[in-house]
Structure formats: C-alpha cells, structure tokens
Amino acid sequence: MLRQAASNGAIEVEAVLEYWPSLARGLFVTVWVAFCTISGAALGSIVLGPLRLSKRPAIRITSMLFIEIIRGPSALVWLFWVFYVLPLIPWVPRLSPITASIIVLSLLGAAYGAEIVRGGIESIHRGQTDACHALGLSKIQSLTKVVLPQALSQIVPAFGSLARDMVRWTSIVSFVGVQDLLYVANNVRSQTFETATVFCLLAALYWILCLICAASFQAIERALPLNRALRAVHLRGQGVPAAEALAGVPQ
C-alpha cells in the first residue's frame, strides 16, 4: 500500500515537472514584477513619508488623503480599475497587463511604506534637525544627509517585512492576464489535474522567494553605515582590534 502510494506520488510529481520550463518562465515574471514593485514602492515611500511630516497643512493633508485613498480599496480592486476602467476614458491609454500591475502594486507599497518612513524619521531626535538648521543646511539637505541616513536603521527592517508581503501580492497580477507563476501553475493544474502537487510546488516557490527577499533586506540592514558603526563599537568593547571592528569582522 505504501509502495503504491509512493509510486503514485512520484508519477504525479513527474507529470508536473514536465511543465517546468513554463513554470520557470512564470517564476521569472513573478520575480521581475516583485523587483519592480518593491523598487517603485521604496522610491514612493521616500517621497510620501517626508510629505506626511510637512509643516505646510496643504501638503500634509493632501499626502495623508492620497495615502488613505490608496490604502482603502483592496489591491485587486485597484488593479481592475486601472486595467479595465481607466481605458474607458477617451484620453487615457490602455496599459499592458504587466505595466498596470507594476503601477498599482508600487502605489500600494508606497502608501504603506510612507508610514514606515514617517515613523523612522520621527524616531530621530529633534536636536539633529535643529543642529542642521544651525549649520545653515536646507530642509532637503537635512533630510537626505543627516536625518534619513540615521532613520534607515529603523526603516529598512520594517520595509523588509512589507517587501515580503509585496512578493505575495504579485499573485493577483494573473487576474489581468500576466503570465506569472500563479497563472502558469493554474494552466499546469488544468492540464495535469494534479491540483495538490501543483499548489504544493507553488507554495514552496513563493516561500523560497520570500526567504530570498528577507535575506536581501537583512544584508542591506547589516550594510547600513549606522549599523556597521554600532557593531564596530560593540566589537571594540570586546577587545577586537580597531581595523577589524570597523570592517565588521569579528576576530
């Protein structure tokens, strides 16, 4: 009985793996969409986050309303609106499925990431900004050269968690015809009728993608200048030579 079950399982896996080239192409599309949306969300967060802290009420309220409007409906609703509804307006061009997907997911990620950036900036002591003003730095110079580099140690870990969520968000792009991993997996399932095997493989691939995303942001977090400096201080306190401590290499 056990041998027969194992044999049947092996046959099911072999039937699914015959479609591996198609699954690999779908996996590449998923990785590309995830990379573009995470990058777009990071840039959008850096713009929207400081606007939420603007001293001008018009800018602050406008950015807050924009963020709340984007965060209100689900990602799938926004995707359908951008891909199906906006082209009904005469002067709006019809976007390709992958372009519409990247725009929608990037805006959603930016809306959530803006609050992460805002919290990171607010974690920096007010005295840092006052010192910048005393030195004659503009607000943009203070933000980009002093405040934001220190806030990144708070922003990157939280944004890494959001990025893992965004990898999972990419599964909705198949609803507008993007031939991503989920789209191809559904086609394989319909041809092989091996539902359990296909979706177990699909879950494993998404899990691996999330692990890679988490490892990437952990590497970025370790490479931040402030975190490297803190590790160097800690290592020097343990008696590690200064050169090795500054390089972040334990003895």
N, C-alpha and C positions, 0 to 999 in steps of 0.2 A: 504493500500500500504506500509506504513512504517512498520507495524507489519510483513507483509510478507517478506520485505527486511531484517528486524532484524532476523526473523526466519531462513531465508536462510543463513545469515551470521553466525548464531550460529551453523547451521548444517555444514557449511564449516570448521569452527574452530574445531568442534568436530572430523571431518574426519581427519584433520591434526594431532590433538593431540593424536589420536590413535597410531601414529608412534613416540610418544615422547621418548620411550626407545632408539630407533635408533638415534633420534636427540641428545639425551643426550650422547650417545657414540661418536657421531661425535663432539659434543661440547668438550668432554674430550680430543679427539685427537687434536683439534684446540688449546686448552689451553696448552697442552703438547708441541706441536710444537712451539707455541709462546714463552713459557717459555724457551725452549732450545735455540731458535734462539736469543732471547734478551740477554740471558746469554752469549752465544758464541760471539755475536756482542760486548758486553761490554768488554770481555777479549781481543778480537781482536783490539778494538779501543784503549785500554790502551797500546797495543804493537805498533800499527801502528802510533798512534799520536806522541809519542816522536821520532820515527824514522824519521818523516817528518821534525823534527827540528834538526836532527843530523848535526854536523859540518863537517862530512865527506861527500863530494859530492856524492860518490858512493852509500852510504846508503840512503842519502836524495833523490837522483834522482830515485833509484830503488824503494823505497817505494812510491814515487809520481807516477811513472809509473804503479805500481801494483794497486794503488787506482784508477787511471783513467781508467785502463783496466777493472777493476771490475765494475766501475760505468757506463761504456759506454753502453753495451747492456742492454736490459730490463731483469728483474728478470725471466720472463718466458723463454726467450731465453737461459739464463744460465742454468735454470733447465732442459730444453730439452737437452742441450749439455752434462751436467753431467750424466743425466739418460739414454739417448739414444745413444749418440755419443761416449763418453769415453769408454764404454764397448766393442766397436768395436776394440779398441787397444788390442793386444793379452795379454799383461801382466797386464792390468787394470781390477780389479774385478768388477762385476756388483753390484752396491749398491741397497739396498732396497729403495722403494719409499720414506719412511719417513726419512731414513738416508740421501739420496741425497737432499731432501728438506731442512733439517736442515742445512746441509753443505752450500748449495747455499745461503739461507737466512741469515745465520750467516756471511758469507763473505761479502754479500752486506751490511748488517748492520754495519759491521766493517769498510768497506770502507767509508761509510757516517759518522759513529761515529768518525773515526780518525780525520776528520776535526774539529769536535766538541772538541775533546780532545786537538788538536793543538791550537785552539783558546783559550781554557781555560788556557793552560799552558802559552801562550803568554800574557794573561791578568795579570799574576803575575809580580810584579815589578822586574826588573833586579837585584836590590840590594839584593833580597832574595837569588838568586843563588850565587852572589859574596860573601855574608856572609857565605854560606855553604862551598865554596871553601876556604875561610879564616880559617874556623874551621877544615879543612882537610877532609871534607866528600867527598866521591866519587860521580861521576855523578849519579849513581843508587841510592845511599843513599839520595842525594839531591832531586832527583825526587820523591822517594817513601815516604820520611819522612817530607819533607818541602813543595815542590812545588805542588805536586799532591793533598795532603790534602786540601790546600788552593784553588786550582783550581776546586775542586769538587763542590763548591758552584756555579760555572759558568757552569760546565759540566752537572750536574745532571738534571737541568730543561730542557736544550736543548736535552739531550739524552732521557728524558721522552717523549718529542714530537716525536722523532724518533721511540721510542718503540711503541707508538700508531699506527704509520704508519706500523710498522712491524707486529702488530696484524692483520691489514688489508691485508698485503702481504701474510699471510698464506692461503688466499683463492685460490692462484694459485696452491697449492700442489695437489688439486683434479685432475689437468690435467695429473698427472703421476700415478694416482690410489690410492692416500692416502685418506682413508675414513674419511675425516674431515667433518666439519659442512656443507660446501657447497656441497660436494659430496653426503651426505645423504639427504640434502634438495632437490637436483635435483632428486634423486630417489623417494622421497615422492611426489614431484610435478608430476612426470611421472605416479605414481600410483593413485593419487587422482584427478589429473587435476585441482587442486586449486592453480594456479600459483600465483595470487595476495596474497592469505593468506599465502602461504609458504614463499614468498620473503619478506612480511611484518614482519613475525616472524623472518626470517633470519636477516633482517636489525636491528631489536630490539636486538637480541642476540649479534651481533657484536658491537652495540652501548654500551651495558652493559659491554662487555669485555673491550672496550676502556676506559670506565669510571673507571673500576676497575684498569686498568693499570695506568691511570692518578693519581688516589688516592694513589696507591702504591708508585709512584715516588714522589708525594708530601710528603708522610710520610718519605721517605728516605731523601728528601731535608730538612725537619724540623729536622731530627735526626743528620744531619752533625754537627761536633763539632764547625766549624766556625760560622754556622748559629745560633747554640744554644748560643754561646758566644755573638754574636751580639744582640740576643734577650735579654740575661741577662743584657747587658749594657743598653739597651733601657728600660727594666723594672726597673732597679735600678735608672735610671734617673727619673722615675715616682714615686719613693718612695717605691718601693716594697722591702721587706727585702732581704738580700743577698742570704740566703739559698733558698728562693722561686725563686729568679731571676735566680740562677744558675741551678735550676731544670726546669726552663722554665715554671713555673706555676704562672699565674697571681693571685694576691690576690683577 
